[in-house]
Amino acid sequence: MSPPARYFAGTGALFMQAADRLGLREHTYRIAGHDVVVRTAGDDLVQRTHPALVRPTTSDATTREPSLVVEMWDSVRSGVPIGTTPWAADDFRPLGLVEPFCTDRFVTAVDVHTASLSLYDRQTSTARFWLEDAQHMAYWQSASPLRLILSWWAATLGMQLTHVAAVAGARGAALVVGGGGAGKSTTSLSCVTRGLRFLGDDYCLLDPAPPEPTVHRVYATAKLRPDAFARLPELLPLARNAARLDREKAVLDLLPTYADSLAESAPIRAILIPRVTGRFEVRRASPSAVLRAMAPSTVFGLFGATDGSLAHLARLSRTVPGYEVELGDDVQGVVDTVTGILS
């Protein structure tokens, strides 16, 4: 047995120990038409991940063969430590990938900022997520849990987890692209409060394959800068971390309030590059401009993403019309601009 296979098997035994001590919890989430089963040792990690992953139709079991199985535990609650890791400090690639434990079959990454470990076996489509202490899970990690694992899994299906927002009207969806602070969350949430449907404000799954590129929702949460509540005050009651907005972005649980506004999938009709300038103006953007706005935060924000990430995004930027969109502060003006592009 190779070192990556041996280590992956060992973490499976640790998870079972933790589940024996705390009890096994299991939920099935339907993502992009595939069943994703999440098994958790105890309740703490469920409480911190389920609100983001839950669907209006989420079940505890499925009769279908799951496309992905994820097993999660933390050491503080379970008393099961991760133990000594079999790699050295110089084994890390940029952004946390552990080079000797990343092969054609296995992927391993450490996030030193959150004291967490993610592993994925492509052959069995089984993943593991370990955290030192569930009660100290970072707020952004709870808002978009298992992001790295979902990215690896999606790549095996020809899809790309992408740093974009997305909203949909009757004809299809608009992606809103750009790095942090570009206005993705404010734009997408403005649209949702005025009747468009939500597919994500930060990360969505994109399938660029024919017959038409499609966007799939992953999470039922959104993050919003606290100063945006001046324009969107109706969203403040949805903030789960309202007492910590002096140091965190707001994490909004959109269910059950916006249950009827959550879309699962939609064909992609437009890609928007927003800029807040105080006025409303739309002009066509070149494929290269769309790719420059969309690719960096995905490729560098997902531990290097995957080998096919840039090719997927380049294909999408060539096949879907792109627009540079200047936006003002008026919420209805934002919604009217996006609706006009989609009509």
Stockholm file with secondary structure:
# STOCKHOLM 1.0

chainA/1-343         MSPPARYFAGTGALFMQAADRLGLREHTYRIAGHDVVVRTAGDDLVQRTHPALVRPTTSDATTREPSLVVEMWDSVRSGVPIGTTPWAADDFRPLGLVEPFCTDRFVTAVDVHTASLSLYDRQTSTARFWLEDAQHMAYWQSASPLRLILSWWAATLGMQLTHVAAVAGARGAALVVGGGGAGKSTTSLSCVTRGLRFLGDDYCLLDPAPPEPTVHRVYATAKLRPDAFARLPELLPLARNAARLDREKAVLDLLPTYADSLAESAPIRAILIPRVTGRFEVRRASPSAVLRAMAPSTVFGLFGATDGSLAHLARLSRTVPGYEVELGDDVQGVVDTVTGILS
#=GR chainA/1-343 SS CCHHHHHHHHHHHHHHHHHHHHCEEEEEEEETTEEEEEEEESSHHHHHHHHHHCCTTCBSCCSSCCSEEEEEEEHHHHCCCCCCCSCCGGGBCGGGBBGGGCCSSEEEEEETTTTEEEEEETTTTEEEEEESCGGGCCHHHHHSTTHHHHHHHHHHTTCEEESEEEEECSSCEEEEECSTTSSHHHHHHHHHHTTCEEEESSCEEEECCSSCCEEECCCSEEEECGGGGGTCGGGGGGBTTGGGTTTSCEEEECTTTTGGGBCSEEEEEEEEEEEECSSCEEEEECHHHHHHHHHHHHHTTTTTCCTTHHHHHHHHHHHSCEEEEEECSCHHHHHHHHHHHHC
#=GC SS_cons         CCHHHHHHHHHHHHHHHHHHHHCEEEEEEEETTEEEEEEEESSHHHHHHHHHHCCTTCBSCCSSCCSEEEEEEEHHHHCCCCCCCSCCGGGBCGGGBBGGGCCSSEEEEEETTTTEEEEEETTTTEEEEEESCGGGCCHHHHHSTTHHHHHHHHHHTTCEEESEEEEECSSCEEEEECSTTSSHHHHHHHHHHTTCEEEESSCEEEECCSSCCEEECCCSEEEECGGGGGTCGGGGGGBTTGGGTTTSCEEEECTTTTGGGBCSEEEEEEEEEEEECSSCEEEEECHHHHHHHHHHHHHTTTTTCCTTHHHHHHHHHHHSCEEEEEECSCHHHHHHHHHHHHC
//
